[in-house]
Amino acid sequence: MYQQKKQPLCRAITLPVVLLLLVGACKSPIPDRSVAETMDAIVSRLYAQYEADKLDTIGEAFVLDFITPEERDVLATNYWQFQVNVPVVVSLMRDTAQSRPPFWLESSGFKKTDMLVKNELYTYEVWQKKFPAGEIKLGINGFDKHRPVYFVSVASQDATVQLTIEPVFPAVQHIDTLGIGSFTYHDWDGLTLTAVPEVLRGQLLLTTIRGRAREAHLVRAFRKTDFPARGEADQLALTLGEDPSSAMTVQWRTDTTIKSAWVAYWQTNYGDTATQQAVVNRLEDRLLINDRYNHRFMAELKGLSPGSSYQYQIHSESGAISDVFQFATAPLEDTFSFNWFGDTHNDPAAGDLIKLAYGQDLTAAFSLCSGDLVNTGLHRNDWDKFFHVAGHVFAKQPLMAVPGNHDSQDGLGASMFQALLDYPANGPKGFPAGLTYSFNYKNALFVMIDAASFPVAEQTRWLEETLASSAGTWKFVVFHFPPYNEVEPYPEIVSQWVPLFEKYKVDIVMGGHFHYYLRTQPLKGNRPDEHGVTYLMSVATAAAREAKDKQPFVARRIENGNFYQHFRIEGRQLTYTCHGADGSAQDRLIIKK
């Protein structure tokens, strides 16, 4: 329960954005049919009645004519619900750039005022309506996926009576106070209000996430994949568990005709074959016209011999449904190599780099990716393209990745990333498994952090515990946003995580996000120090971004091109090389301990 405060409270409070999910995933009591259920039914009916080319042309008028009166009522009332103890005035702030107001807004009694609310990017017109005490029901933002969705503030009609708000749906809501400096979107709490009419200041502010624009998206919404699932296994990808010397995880997809599948595997040059049944999940991308549903399989192979080569093949009841591929467990000695890629964005140019890197070192143990694997992480067709452009590399060489802001979009979390790639479930307590995690490979610790979905502060304790408990000779940290760059500062990362990197002697921190290459001097206390931490930033997609004036901490900067990075560890020596798209060496570093 939330009570109105006497003084404005205009502070940014960051909560886990994954708690604010699409309505269909929420566990709160829903008095009527949900928006998610309603949209599922509408989309299924559209598929049944119209061809794909028609779905590409539908507009709001078509949708409103197509849906039933009952569905219209759900979409007008069940998007946002809360209860108030006294009569109130609800102010709804709608982005003026949206082509048309939500269909239900005016007909439900809201009236447009002359007031405007602004932040650095958007201007919002204010609509208001008086409500009696009790439950308030509001409708969808629109059918157009307009990202700056509306938000609301609430004030008692009688200023002498204290207002309380009790959330009904979604169950987890953040309610603050409206004023200059308030944020309105959890997935972008750095975007704060710069102009708020005096009469609205101090009202209770119900914040939201931009991802809620997707809940009723139908206009220009439907997509196709160039690589739909079939009755054969594809998108094979290996990932490492907590013990790479004796285990390997295999994942793949098929169409829904394959109900059961398993991995047959054997040590190279030995005849005995073992099998491991796979766990299967049914994945849905509701707006993917030609591949709405498919099956994703995962099997963990355990009890493998260290330093050994294995071959494997996927089988179903119809027989073999994949080629034979090969992988290796961690070697016996502390000598190994690995590759690292910055942003790949399901770009064919990045796929060429992935294949080039694999070909130049067939013995590389695995590849790292520091996020933005795809352009839109919630669209399965982007993931289909990512696996396609990479060829069969990840069927032979494990991929260890973390989400970037494109993989974890608009406050909705990285659910597709999590469904497609299985990683160790050893992250912060209470967090979804496999997004922030760590793994050890021989004498090295790799700390993988999802900085795109979760706040810095809520991962700091886990980060310190993980670093403090490691006896690794080498320590690497991978996350998307580079703390040292020349484009945008990350003061919270610098203040909370950088001291831990220095305290526990992290060797290299890898990031991406900004589309150029940068290597810092070893840094300690924000100054060059030979005993400090080296920060790397790189990009595998072909796009380039102009850097600002070179900063004193920069050791090497390349503003154009796309790159991959190769690491080789030989006991207490590390050799690092950055390669260009033609395979040529662009930067080198050797660290000895």
N, C-alpha and C positions, 0 to 999 in steps of 0.2 A: 504494500500500500504506500502511496506517495502523497505527501502533504505539501500544500503550497507554502512557500517560504516567504518571509517578510522582505528579505533583501535579495536582489538578483545574485545568482551564483553562476558566473560566466566562466567556468573552467572546463578544460577538455579532460574528460574522463574516458579512458580507453578500456573497453571491455572486449573479451574474445568475440570477434566478429562471427565466428562459426556458430555462436549461440543464436544468431539472428538468421534463421534459415527460411527457405521457401515454406509456405504455409502447409504444404502436404507433408512435411517432415516434422512438424511441431507436435508435441504430445499434449498440448493444452486441450481442455474440453472445448469442442466446437459444437455449438447448439444446433447448427444446420449443416447442410452439405457444404464441403469446403470448396474454395476456389480451385485448388489442385484437382479434386475429383471432377469438378465441373469442366475444367479445361481439358482433362483427359477425354471426357465424353464428347466434347465438342470436336476435338481434333480427330478422334476415331470416326465420328460421323462425317467429317469433311473428307477424310481419306476414302470412306466408303462411297461417297456420292460424287466426288470430283476428281478429275485428272490433275496431274502435277502442274501443268501449265496454267490451269485455272487458279490453283492455290497461290501462285506467284503474283496474282493480280488483285486479290481481294483487299477491300478497304473496310473502314469502320462501319459504313452504312450497310455493306453486305453482311458483316458479322452480326450487327444488331438485328437484321432481318432474318438471319439464319438461326440464331439461338432461340430457345423457347422462353416464354415468360418466366418460368421457374429459374432457368439459368440466368436470365437477366437480373432477377432479384438477388441471386447469390452473388453475382459479380458486383452488384451495387451496394451490398451490405456486409459481406463476410471477409473482406480483405483486411480490415483493421477494426477491432472492437475493444472497448474499455468501459468501465463503469465509473460514474461520478456520484458523489453523495449529495450534491446540491445542484440547483439549476446553474447552467454554465453557458458561456459563449465559446464556441469552437472557431478558431481561425485556421484556415487551411491555406498554406503557402504553395502556389503552383507556378512552375517555371514559365515565364512568358514566351520562351522559345518553343514550347510544345505546340504543335500545330493546332490542337483543339483541346478544350477542357475535357476531363473525364465525362462520359456520357450521362452519368447519374447526378453530377454535381448540382446543376441548376434545378433540375426537376425534383431533387430531394429537399430543396428549400434554401440552399446556400446562395448568398448574394455577393456579387463582386463589389469590393470597396475601392477607394482611390489610393489605398495604402500600398507601399512597396517595401519588400525586404530584400536585401542584397548581400552577396558575398563577392569575392574577387572575380568570379566567373559568371555567376547567374543572377538574374533579377526575377523575383517572385512577386506575383500579384496576390493580394490577400482576399480570400473569400470567407464569409462569416455566416454562422447560423446559431440561433439560440436553441438549447436543448433543456428539457426538464431533468431532474435527478433520475439516475438509472443508467441503463446501458445505451451506449452510443455506437452506431454501426456505420462504417464508411466503406466505400467501394474501391475498385481497382484504379490504378494510375492511368490506365489506357490500354489499348491493344497494340501500341506502337513501339514498345520497349524504349521509352524516353528515359534515359539514365538518371537525370536529376529529378527523381520522383518527389511527389509532394510530401511535406511534413506538416505537423499541426502544433498549435499551442492552445491551451485551455485556461479559462479564467472564470471565477465565480461571478455570477450576475450581481451578487451582493458582496461588495468588497469587505464587509465586516464579518462574513461567514467563512470559516476555513474550508478550503477545497481539498478533497482527497481523491486520488485516482487509483483504481485497482485494475491492472491489466487483465484482459480476458484472452485476447488473441492478437498477435503471437504471445505466448506465455512469458517469454523473456523480452522485456523492453527496457530501454534506458530512458529515464525521464529526468530532465535537468531544468534549467531556467533560461528563458529566452532573453537574449541581450547581445550587445556588441561583444564579439569574441566567442560566442557559442558556436559549437559545431553541430551540424544537422545529420551528417552521414557517418556511420561507424567505419565504413571502409575508407573514409577520407577525413579523419578528424583534424587534419591540418587545414582543411578548407573551412574557415570560420566566417561568421557574419560580420559585415562591415557597416551595414545600415539597418536599423530596426526602429520603426516609429515608437515614439515615447509611450504611447498608449498601450503598446504590446509588451513592453519591457517588464520583466519580472513574472510573466505568465509561465505556467508549467509547459515545458517544451518536450514533445514526444519525438524523439529522433528515429531515424530509420536507416536503411542501407539502399544503395543504388540498385543492387541486384533484385529488389522487389519489382522492378520494371519488367522482369522476365516472366512474372507469374501468369500474365494474361496475354503474352505476346502472340499475335496472329498476323499482323500486317507486315508484309515483307519479312516473314519469319521463317518460312520453310526452306530447308537446305537439302542438298544431295551430297553423297560421298562418291568420289571417283573410285573408291576401293571398298565396296560392300563385302561383308562377310560371306563365306561360302561353306560348303561341307568339308573343307580341308582346313587344317590348322595353319594359321599365318600369324603375323605379328609376334613371332616367338621372341621372347626377351628373357635373359638371365638376370637375376639379382642376387647379391650376396646376403647371407644371414650374419649372425653374430660370430660364427666360427667358419670363415672361408676355407679352412684347411680340410673340413670334413662334411660340408653341406653346400648345396646349391639349389636355388629356387628357379623353377621354370614356369613361365606364364605364356598363354597364347589365346587366340579367339577362334571361334567357328560361328556359323549361323546356328539357328535354334533347332535345326534337324539333328544336330549332334547332342545327345542328352548326356553321354558319359564318355570320358576319355582318360587315358593314363599315359605315363612316360615309361618306355622301355629303355634301359640304360645299361651299359657295360663298360668295364675298364678296357681301354684300347689295347688290342693285341691279346685279349683274354676272351674266352668264349662264353663265360657265365653271364646271363642276362637277368637283371632284376627289374621289377616293375613298381611303380608308385601311382596309385589312383589319384586323380586330380579333384579338387573342389571346384564346383562350377557356380557361377553367378550369372543371372540374367540381367543384362544392362539395357537400359532404355534411354534413347535420345528422342523425345517425343516429336520433335520437329524435323527429324531426319527422314525425308520422304521414302528413300529407297533402302533404309536399313534401321528402322525404328528400334528393333530388338536384336541383340545377338548374345552369344554365350562367351563368357570369359572364364578360362580355366587357370588354376594354379596348383602346382605340385612341388613340395619340398623334398629334395633328395638328401637323405642323411646317411651317416655311416660310411662316407667316402674316405678313400685313402689320401693322406696328404701328399702333395707333390706328384700327383698322378693325372693322367689324361683319360677322359671319359668320352664316350659317344652316346648319343641318345636319339630317340625318335618318338613321335606322338602317334598313339594308336586309339582307335575307337572300335566298336563292335564290327564295323565294316572292314577293319584292317588298318594298315599304316595310312596316316593322313598327313604326314609331313616327310620331308627329306631327313637324312641323317646329319646331325650336327655334332660338333666336338667342343669340349671345354676342358679347363684344367683347374684343379684345386690349388690352394696356395702352396708355394714351394717350401722345401725344407729349410733353405738358407734365407738370410735377410737380404736377398737381391731380387728386385722385381721392378716393373715399370707400369705406368698407367698414363692415360690421356685425360685431358680436361677441356671441356667446351663451355664457352659463355653462352649467351642467348642463341638458340637455334631457330625458334619461331617456325617450325615445320617448313623451312626454306630448302628448296632443292640444292642451293649452294652450300648450306650447312650439311646436307646429306652427302654431298661430294666430299666435304672435309672429313666427315665421320668415316667414310670409306677409305679416303686417302690415309688418315691416321692409322686405321687398322692395317692397311697394306704395308705401311712403313715399319710397323713393329708388330708382327704376328704373335709375339709373346706377351704383349701388354696384358696385365692381369684384369683390368677393368677400365671403364671410362666414367668420369664425373661430369655432371652438368649442373651449373649453378642457377638454373631456373629460366623461365620463359622458353620452355621446350616447344610450345605451340603459341599461336596468336590468340586463340580464345579457348581457354581450358575447359569450358563447359560444353564445347562443340566436339562431338566425337569424330566428325569428319576431319577436323584439324589433326587429331591424334592418328587417324587413319593415314593421313598424308605424312606425318612425322615418321611413322614406322615404315612407310613405303620408301621415302627418300633415303632412309638409313640402310636400306637393303637388308641383308641377313647379318649385319655386324653384331647386333645385340643378341642374336641367337647363339653366337660363339664367344662373345665377350660381355660380361655383366655391365649393366648400366646402373650407376648409383647417382641419383639426382635429388634435387630439392625443388619445390615449386617457386616460381617467380610470380610477379603481379599479374601476368597474363594467364598463368596456369590457375591462379586463385583470384578470381575476379569479383569485384563489386560486393565484397563482403559475404560471398556465398561459400567460401572455402574451396579447397582443391579436391572435391569429391571424385572427379573423373581421374585425376592423377592417382588418387589413392586406390581407385578400382582397377587401374591398369598395371600398377607397379607395386609389388609387395616388398616392403622394407622392414627392418627390425622394429619391434614394438617396445623399444626401450627409451622412449622420449619422456618429456615431462608428465608427471602424474596427472590424469584427467584429460590429457590431450588425445585427439584421435591418433591411432597408431600409424607409424610409417611416414609421417610428414616431417617431424623433427626426430632425429635418431642419431646413433653413432655406430661405428663398426671399427674393428681392429683388423689390420692386414699386416702380418709379420710384426716388424718393430715400429709400426706407424699407427697412430690414432687418427680417424677421420670423424669430425663432428659436423653433422649435416643439419642445418637449421632452416625451418620454414619461417622466414621473416616476413613473408607476404600475407600469411593468414593470421598470425598470432602476434600479440604485442611483445616488444622487447623485454619489458620488465617481468612478464610472466614466464620467461624462459631463462632468465639470468641465473637463478639458483641452480637449475638443472645444468646449465652450461658450466658453472663453476664446479659443481660436483663431478661432472664428467671429466673435465680437465684435471681436477685435483686427484682423481683416482687412477689416472693413467700413468703407467711406467714406460710409455712408448718413447723411443729415441726421437721419433719425429711426430709432430702434431700439426694437423691441417684442419682448418675450419672453412666450411663452404656455406654461403648463403647469398641471396640475390643482390642485396643493396650494398654497394661498396662504401665503407665508411670514409675512405680517402679517395676523392675524385675531384674534378674541376668543374662540375656542373651543379650539384645540389648537396648541401650539407646534411649529415645524419647525426645531429648532436646527441640523441638518446643512445644510439649505438656506440658513439665515441665515448660517452660518459660512463656507460654501464658495461659494455663488452670489451672495449679496447684495454682497459686496465687488467681484465682477466687474461686476455691474450698475452699481455706483457708479464703478468705475475707467474703464469704457468708455462711460459716460454713456448708459445705457439710459434711455429716456423713460418708458415704461409697462410694467409687468408685469401680465399678466392671468391670473386663476385662478378657481376655483369651489369645489366640494366642500361648502362650508358654505352652506346654503340661505337666504342673505339677501344684501343688497347692501351693499358697503363700498368707500369710496374713502379712501385715506390722504392725509395731508399728504405733500408731497415729503420723502423721508427720505434721510439720509446719516449713516452711523455710528449708526444706530438713533435718530436725532433729527431733528426737522423742520429742513429746510434748503431754501431756495428753489432751489438747484441740485441737489437730490437726485432720487430716483426715486419716481414715483407708482405705488402698488400698487392694483389693482382686483380686486374679487371680486364675482361676480354669479351669478344663477340664472334660468333660463328656464322650468323646470318650476314648477308652481303651489304646491309644498310650501313651508312656511316653517319656519325653525328659530330658536328664541329665542337671541339673542346674550347674552353676559355684559355686565358693566358696561362702558360705553364707555371705550376706552383713549385715552391722550393723542395717539396717532398718527392717530386717526380724524378725517377732515375731513367725511365724510358717511356716514350709516348709515341704511338702511331695512330694517326687520326683517320686513316682510310684503309679499307680492306677488311677481310675476314680471316680468322685465325683459329688454330688449335694449338694446344700446349701439351708437351710431352715431358714426363718426369721419370727419372731413373734413380732408384735408390740402391746403393751398394754398401750395406752395413751403415757406416757413419758418414757417407758422402752422398749428396743429392746433386744430380745434374738436371737442370731445367732448360728447355728450349721452347721458344715460341716460333711456330711455323706459319707462313702465309699460305694462301690458297694454292700456290704452285709447289708447296712443300719446302720452300727455301726457309732457312733459319733467319728470323727477324730479331730475336733477342735471346740471350743466354745468361745463365746464372749458375754458379757452383757454390754449394754450401758444404763445409766440412765441419765435423764435430770431433 
